[in-house]
Amino acid sequence: MIYGETLFHLGVGVMCGAAALGVLSGVIFAVTGKRLQKTLDEEYGKKRR
């Protein structure tokens, strides 16, 4: 019984860690994307749509 419960809690911990890393990655990519867009706009001008 303890083995199954341990696996359950380990799985929940892994999922929480993956969710936290996903949120962190999203924030990092948003910040670096804005910085990259600003650099590209300065070098090549605004994107024509």
Secondary structure, DSSP 8 states (H G I E B T S, - for coil): -HHHHHHHHHHHHHHHHHHHHHHHHHHHHHHHHHHHHHHHHHHH-S---
